[in-house]
């Protein structure tokens, strides 16, 4: 629910905050000078609007600090690419939303929602949410969420190529998890499955696994997960009408609950078991 035009750089955010605070002081002065100038309801509405404007702008400035710190960290490893980027911007209507590249190659304010599901039943087992535009580094947090929820980790983990970060593959290997993921795009035109100097045991096992026909056959099961994403759109969740990370997470969790109820009914029907309603 953040408009693309609501994104501002630091200088403009600081200017907007000063304007909002000045407007609040002006309203307070008018009330003290002439308490009968407007009705109580009108005064309360103006004060609330000004207060909310100040709060949203302060939230955008806090988000700006996070983005600037992230940029400093990125410069340490990708200095040239980072220097080519424009100064970061934050939204004055939904500070936590971030402009991301979409499937149609356009750029719009968005959140990065994550679902983990069982490919055979298409039951969602975990939901997560991030505000970065990249899936790199998000494999490990989802595995930790699954472990916390169920007290165990999956033996096999099938992920999209965007998640195939070598550090996460090594961490999964140490936890006894076999990762199935295609290699990242290779600009050097070399064999992505060939062993490389410096490969850890997890990375070496992953390359060997994905080079085999058996590994490729297992990974093809991941395509079934796309049914979950398709159902999300079929349910009308094509645009978020709420603001803030926690509310967006609630939307995704409600979808997961509804989706799993439908899957439970379909799975029971498939094995010929009756669906029994619980009495209250």
C-alpha beads as a LAMMPS data file, in Angstrom:
LAMMPS data file: protein, C-alpha beads

280 atoms
279 bonds

1 atom types
1 bond types

-500.0 500.0 xlo xhi
-500.0 500.0 ylo yhi
-500.0 500.0 zlo zhi

Masses

1 110.0

Atoms # bond

1 1 1 0.000 0.000 0.000
2 1 1 2.992 2.274 -0.527
3 1 1 2.824 4.514 -3.572
4 1 1 5.923 4.683 -5.744
5 1 1 5.857 8.469 -5.366
6 1 1 6.070 8.183 -1.568
7 1 1 9.782 7.271 -1.640
8 1 1 12.102 10.084 -0.569
9 1 1 15.819 10.503 0.018
10 1 1 17.214 11.602 3.374
11 1 1 17.269 15.368 2.686
12 1 1 13.628 15.396 1.623
13 1 1 12.561 13.227 4.570
14 1 1 14.214 15.592 7.027
15 1 1 12.477 18.521 5.303
16 1 1 9.081 16.792 5.489
17 1 1 9.588 16.030 9.176
18 1 1 10.396 19.664 9.911
19 1 1 7.259 20.767 8.020
20 1 1 5.049 18.294 9.882
21 1 1 6.432 19.289 13.277
22 1 1 5.972 22.976 12.416
23 1 1 2.361 22.292 11.415
24 1 1 1.782 20.532 14.733
25 1 1 3.169 23.512 16.632
26 1 1 0.977 25.860 14.577
27 1 1 -2.183 23.891 15.391
28 1 1 -1.292 23.903 19.058
29 1 1 -0.724 27.657 18.993
30 1 1 -4.078 28.285 17.270
31 1 1 -5.869 26.214 19.887
32 1 1 -4.231 28.095 22.748
33 1 1 -5.010 31.453 21.135
34 1 1 -8.667 30.719 20.407
35 1 1 -10.082 27.497 21.935
36 1 1 -13.457 28.144 20.248
37 1 1 -12.022 28.489 16.734
38 1 1 -13.212 25.006 15.738
39 1 1 -15.153 22.090 17.107
40 1 1 -13.468 19.502 19.283
41 1 1 -13.912 16.882 16.584
42 1 1 -12.245 19.032 13.927
43 1 1 -9.334 19.846 16.221
44 1 1 -8.865 16.183 17.094
45 1 1 -8.884 15.190 13.411
46 1 1 -6.281 17.791 12.452
47 1 1 -4.066 16.915 15.385
48 1 1 -4.306 13.208 14.619
49 1 1 -3.450 13.740 10.946
50 1 1 -0.424 15.842 11.849
51 1 1 0.727 13.392 14.512
52 1 1 0.460 10.444 12.107
53 1 1 2.366 12.366 9.454
54 1 1 5.204 12.994 11.924
55 1 1 5.237 9.331 13.006
56 1 1 5.327 8.039 9.417
57 1 1 8.156 10.388 8.481
58 1 1 10.173 9.388 11.552
59 1 1 9.622 5.735 10.624
60 1 1 10.938 6.475 7.124
61 1 1 14.060 8.085 8.600
62 1 1 14.652 5.045 10.840
63 1 1 14.315 2.848 7.767
64 1 1 16.748 5.147 5.959
65 1 1 19.365 4.432 8.644
66 1 1 18.955 0.691 8.007
67 1 1 19.282 1.148 4.235
68 1 1 22.376 3.311 4.610
69 1 1 23.990 0.764 6.942
70 1 1 23.179 -1.983 4.445
71 1 1 24.776 0.065 1.680
72 1 1 27.968 0.458 3.744
73 1 1 28.128 -3.328 4.263
74 1 1 27.549 -3.958 0.553
75 1 1 30.331 -1.564 -0.435
76 1 1 32.848 -3.801 1.336
77 1 1 32.217 -6.666 -1.101
78 1 1 30.655 -4.984 -4.171
79 1 1 32.162 -1.502 -4.153
80 1 1 31.878 -0.665 -7.870
81 1 1 28.316 -1.924 -8.224
82 1 1 27.224 -0.081 -5.067
83 1 1 28.772 3.206 -6.186
84 1 1 26.721 3.083 -9.403
85 1 1 23.492 2.898 -7.421
86 1 1 21.528 5.991 -6.493
87 1 1 21.114 7.120 -2.915
88 1 1 18.638 4.941 -0.956
89 1 1 15.030 6.073 -0.518
90 1 1 12.342 5.222 2.033
91 1 1 8.571 5.490 1.835
92 1 1 6.596 7.989 3.903
93 1 1 3.471 5.779 3.770
94 1 1 4.963 2.313 4.435
95 1 1 8.527 2.653 5.656
96 1 1 9.203 -1.099 5.701
97 1 1 8.183 -1.707 2.076
98 1 1 10.972 -1.706 -0.479
99 1 1 11.083 -1.158 -4.227
100 1 1 11.911 -4.525 -5.788
101 1 1 12.242 -5.947 -9.261
102 1 1 9.103 -7.883 -10.187
103 1 1 8.490 -10.888 -12.451
104 1 1 7.522 -8.549 -15.319
105 1 1 10.922 -6.800 -14.937
106 1 1 9.244 -3.677 -13.572
107 1 1 10.051 -2.098 -10.198
108 1 1 7.385 -1.573 -7.523
109 1 1 7.118 -1.314 -3.719
110 1 1 6.896 -4.857 -2.343
111 1 1 7.676 -7.383 0.376
112 1 1 9.524 -10.661 -0.173
113 1 1 7.176 -13.377 1.127
114 1 1 8.480 -16.919 1.566
115 1 1 6.564 -20.217 1.729
116 1 1 7.989 -23.658 2.467
117 1 1 5.789 -26.577 1.478
118 1 1 5.764 -30.339 1.081
119 1 1 5.847 -30.988 -2.685
120 1 1 3.775 -34.178 -2.492
121 1 1 0.818 -32.754 -0.545
122 1 1 1.411 -29.041 -1.304
123 1 1 0.795 -28.318 2.381
124 1 1 2.516 -25.134 3.577
125 1 1 4.776 -25.920 6.543
126 1 1 6.321 -22.504 7.189
127 1 1 5.891 -18.830 6.296
128 1 1 8.511 -16.106 6.440
129 1 1 8.850 -12.517 5.289
130 1 1 11.803 -10.361 4.325
131 1 1 12.301 -6.829 3.074
132 1 1 15.245 -7.499 0.757
133 1 1 14.860 -7.892 -2.975
134 1 1 17.133 -10.937 -3.137
135 1 1 16.518 -14.524 -2.016
136 1 1 20.219 -15.049 -1.311
137 1 1 20.798 -15.845 2.350
138 1 1 17.130 -16.666 3.092
139 1 1 17.495 -20.456 2.989
140 1 1 18.969 -20.765 6.490
141 1 1 16.343 -18.597 8.264
142 1 1 13.529 -20.698 6.784
143 1 1 15.234 -23.933 7.845
144 1 1 15.574 -22.535 11.362
145 1 1 11.879 -21.626 11.397
146 1 1 10.935 -25.167 10.343
147 1 1 13.202 -26.665 13.018
148 1 1 11.732 -24.413 15.734
149 1 1 8.177 -25.288 14.709
150 1 1 8.487 -29.047 14.245
151 1 1 11.529 -29.945 16.308
152 1 1 13.288 -31.413 13.277
153 1 1 14.672 -30.413 9.895
154 1 1 13.790 -31.849 6.469
155 1 1 16.126 -34.478 5.079
156 1 1 15.943 -32.889 1.621
157 1 1 15.451 -29.225 0.790
158 1 1 14.455 -28.166 -2.739
159 1 1 14.922 -24.462 -3.436
160 1 1 14.929 -22.042 -6.331
161 1 1 18.282 -21.045 -7.811
162 1 1 18.124 -17.634 -6.139
163 1 1 18.546 -19.316 -2.749
164 1 1 21.675 -21.301 -3.653
165 1 1 24.142 -19.396 -1.499
166 1 1 27.161 -21.561 -0.723
167 1 1 27.323 -20.567 2.956
168 1 1 23.723 -21.728 3.427
169 1 1 24.409 -24.975 1.554
170 1 1 27.313 -25.669 3.916
171 1 1 25.156 -24.896 6.953
172 1 1 22.407 -27.211 5.700
173 1 1 24.954 -29.960 5.053
174 1 1 26.227 -29.653 8.625
175 1 1 22.631 -30.136 9.822
176 1 1 22.252 -33.299 7.751
177 1 1 20.103 -31.679 5.028
178 1 1 20.599 -32.448 1.338
179 1 1 20.085 -29.281 -0.690
180 1 1 18.744 -29.537 -4.231
181 1 1 19.121 -26.274 -6.138
182 1 1 20.306 -25.296 -9.615
183 1 1 23.598 -23.409 -9.811
184 1 1 23.657 -19.657 -10.284
185 1 1 24.132 -18.185 -13.748
186 1 1 27.715 -18.759 -14.849
187 1 1 29.134 -15.839 -16.843
188 1 1 32.447 -17.687 -17.377
189 1 1 30.751 -20.508 -19.317
190 1 1 32.448 -23.165 -17.183
191 1 1 30.885 -26.353 -15.896
192 1 1 28.953 -25.283 -12.757
193 1 1 28.989 -28.844 -11.433
194 1 1 32.754 -29.331 -11.711
195 1 1 34.576 -29.443 -8.325
196 1 1 36.302 -26.197 -7.424
197 1 1 39.203 -25.370 -5.189
198 1 1 37.916 -24.132 -1.880
199 1 1 34.617 -26.032 -2.022
200 1 1 33.466 -27.141 1.393
201 1 1 32.072 -30.661 1.915
202 1 1 28.501 -29.417 1.562
203 1 1 29.176 -27.541 -1.662
204 1 1 31.106 -30.465 -3.149
205 1 1 28.271 -32.860 -2.313
206 1 1 25.722 -30.418 -3.770
207 1 1 27.597 -30.109 -7.077
208 1 1 27.897 -33.875 -7.374
209 1 1 24.245 -34.372 -6.411
210 1 1 22.898 -31.871 -8.933
211 1 1 25.102 -33.253 -11.728
212 1 1 23.506 -36.691 -11.383
213 1 1 20.299 -37.771 -13.096
214 1 1 18.929 -38.889 -9.744
215 1 1 19.491 -35.422 -8.281
216 1 1 17.851 -33.732 -11.249
217 1 1 14.856 -36.063 -10.921
218 1 1 14.437 -35.119 -7.256
219 1 1 14.689 -31.411 -8.061
220 1 1 11.917 -31.627 -10.642
221 1 1 9.540 -32.187 -7.725
222 1 1 10.087 -28.564 -6.732
223 1 1 7.869 -27.432 -9.622
224 1 1 4.858 -28.624 -7.596
225 1 1 5.503 -25.835 -5.107
226 1 1 4.556 -23.296 -7.774
227 1 1 0.951 -24.436 -7.268
228 1 1 1.100 -22.747 -3.855
229 1 1 2.189 -19.460 -5.419
230 1 1 -0.494 -19.796 -8.089
231 1 1 -3.186 -20.366 -5.457
232 1 1 -2.046 -17.215 -3.671
233 1 1 -2.863 -15.209 -6.798
234 1 1 -6.061 -17.150 -7.430
235 1 1 -7.214 -16.066 -3.963
236 1 1 -6.808 -12.456 -5.031
237 1 1 -3.585 -11.702 -3.153
238 1 1 -2.028 -9.769 -6.002
239 1 1 -1.658 -6.518 -4.091
240 1 1 -1.189 -5.943 -0.387
241 1 1 -3.770 -3.551 1.037
242 1 1 -2.090 -3.271 4.437
243 1 1 1.002 -1.472 5.644
244 1 1 3.864 -2.754 7.733
245 1 1 5.730 -6.015 8.032
246 1 1 3.583 -7.556 10.775
247 1 1 0.326 -6.928 8.937
248 1 1 1.773 -8.347 5.725
249 1 1 2.903 -11.421 7.646
250 1 1 -0.651 -11.790 8.974
251 1 1 -2.010 -11.767 5.405
252 1 1 0.408 -14.528 4.382
253 1 1 -0.416 -16.590 7.482
254 1 1 -4.161 -16.309 6.865
255 1 1 -3.603 -17.497 3.309
256 1 1 -1.508 -20.427 4.576
257 1 1 -4.253 -21.471 7.014
258 1 1 -6.961 -21.307 4.335
259 1 1 -4.753 -23.093 1.797
260 1 1 -3.918 -25.914 4.206
261 1 1 -7.590 -26.404 5.100
262 1 1 -8.391 -26.843 1.426
263 1 1 -5.493 -29.239 0.985
264 1 1 -6.644 -31.272 4.022
265 1 1 -10.115 -31.625 2.509
266 1 1 -8.682 -32.636 -0.872
267 1 1 -6.287 -35.164 0.649
268 1 1 -9.018 -36.740 2.808
269 1 1 -11.290 -36.942 -0.199
270 1 1 -8.538 -38.597 -2.252
271 1 1 -8.239 -41.502 0.223
272 1 1 -11.983 -41.797 0.745
273 1 1 -12.013 -40.655 4.375
274 1 1 -15.017 -38.681 5.646
275 1 1 -14.586 -35.102 6.805
276 1 1 -15.999 -34.827 10.349
277 1 1 -16.922 -31.436 11.761
278 1 1 -16.067 -30.795 15.375
279 1 1 -18.938 -29.910 17.702
280 1 1 -18.796 -26.868 19.910

Bonds

1 1 1 2
2 1 2 3
3 1 3 4
4 1 4 5
5 1 5 6
6 1 6 7
7 1 7 8
8 1 8 9
9 1 9 10
10 1 10 11
11 1 11 12
12 1 12 13
13 1 13 14
14 1 14 15
15 1 15 16
16 1 16 17
17 1 17 18
18 1 18 19
19 1 19 20
20 1 20 21
21 1 21 22
22 1 22 23
23 1 23 24
24 1 24 25
25 1 25 26
26 1 26 27
27 1 27 28
28 1 28 29
29 1 29 30
30 1 30 31
31 1 31 32
32 1 32 33
33 1 33 34
34 1 34 35
35 1 35 36
36 1 36 37
37 1 37 38
38 1 38 39
39 1 39 40
40 1 40 41
41 1 41 42
42 1 42 43
43 1 43 44
44 1 44 45
45 1 45 46
46 1 46 47
47 1 47 48
48 1 48 49
49 1 49 50
50 1 50 51
51 1 51 52
52 1 52 53
53 1 53 54
54 1 54 55
55 1 55 56
56 1 56 57
57 1 57 58
58 1 58 59
59 1 59 60
60 1 60 61
61 1 61 62
62 1 62 63
63 1 63 64
64 1 64 65
65 1 65 66
66 1 66 67
67 1 67 68
68 1 68 69
69 1 69 70
70 1 70 71
71 1 71 72
72 1 72 73
73 1 73 74
74 1 74 75
75 1 75 76
76 1 76 77
77 1 77 78
78 1 78 79
79 1 79 80
80 1 80 81
81 1 81 82
82 1 82 83
83 1 83 84
84 1 84 85
85 1 85 86
86 1 86 87
87 1 87 88
88 1 88 89
89 1 89 90
90 1 90 91
91 1 91 92
92 1 92 93
93 1 93 94
94 1 94 95
95 1 95 96
96 1 96 97
97 1 97 98
98 1 98 99
99 1 99 100
100 1 100 101
101 1 101 102
102 1 102 103
103 1 103 104
104 1 104 105
105 1 105 106
106 1 106 107
107 1 107 108
108 1 108 109
109 1 109 110
110 1 110 111
111 1 111 112
112 1 112 113
113 1 113 114
114 1 114 115
115 1 115 116
116 1 116 117
117 1 117 118
118 1 118 119
119 1 119 120
120 1 120 121
121 1 121 122
122 1 122 123
123 1 123 124
124 1 124 125
125 1 125 126
126 1 126 127
127 1 127 128
128 1 128 129
129 1 129 130
130 1 130 131
131 1 131 132
132 1 132 133
133 1 133 134
134 1 134 135
135 1 135 136
136 1 136 137
137 1 137 138
138 1 138 139
139 1 139 140
140 1 140 141
141 1 141 142
142 1 142 143
143 1 143 144
144 1 144 145
145 1 145 146
146 1 146 147
147 1 147 148
148 1 148 149
149 1 149 150
150 1 150 151
151 1 151 152
152 1 152 153
153 1 153 154
154 1 154 155
155 1 155 156
156 1 156 157
157 1 157 158
158 1 158 159
159 1 159 160
160 1 160 161
161 1 161 162
162 1 162 163
163 1 163 164
164 1 164 165
165 1 165 166
166 1 166 167
167 1 167 168
168 1 168 169
169 1 169 170
170 1 170 171
171 1 171 172
172 1 172 173
173 1 173 174
174 1 174 175
175 1 175 176
176 1 176 177
177 1 177 178
178 1 178 179
179 1 179 180
180 1 180 181
181 1 181 182
182 1 182 183
183 1 183 184
184 1 184 185
185 1 185 186
186 1 186 187
187 1 187 188
188 1 188 189
189 1 189 190
190 1 190 191
191 1 191 192
192 1 192 193
193 1 193 194
194 1 194 195
195 1 195 196
196 1 196 197
197 1 197 198
198 1 198 199
199 1 199 200
200 1 200 201
201 1 201 202
202 1 202 203
203 1 203 204
204 1 204 205
205 1 205 206
206 1 206 207
207 1 207 208
208 1 208 209
209 1 209 210
210 1 210 211
211 1 211 212
212 1 212 213
213 1 213 214
214 1 214 215
215 1 215 216
216 1 216 217
217 1 217 218
218 1 218 219
219 1 219 220
220 1 220 221
221 1 221 222
222 1 222 223
223 1 223 224
224 1 224 225
225 1 225 226
226 1 226 227
227 1 227 228
228 1 228 229
229 1 229 230
230 1 230 231
231 1 231 232
232 1 232 233
233 1 233 234
234 1 234 235
235 1 235 236
236 1 236 237
237 1 237 238
238 1 238 239
239 1 239 240
240 1 240 241
241 1 241 242
242 1 242 243
243 1 243 244
244 1 244 245
245 1 245 246
246 1 246 247
247 1 247 248
248 1 248 249
249 1 249 250
250 1 250 251
251 1 251 252
252 1 252 253
253 1 253 254
254 1 254 255
255 1 255 256
256 1 256 257
257 1 257 258
258 1 258 259
259 1 259 260
260 1 260 261
261 1 261 262
262 1 262 263
263 1 263 264
264 1 264 265
265 1 265 266
266 1 266 267
267 1 267 268
268 1 268 269
269 1 269 270
270 1 270 271
271 1 271 272
272 1 272 273
273 1 273 274
274 1 274 275
275 1 275 276
276 1 276 277
277 1 277 278
278 1 278 279
279 1 279 280
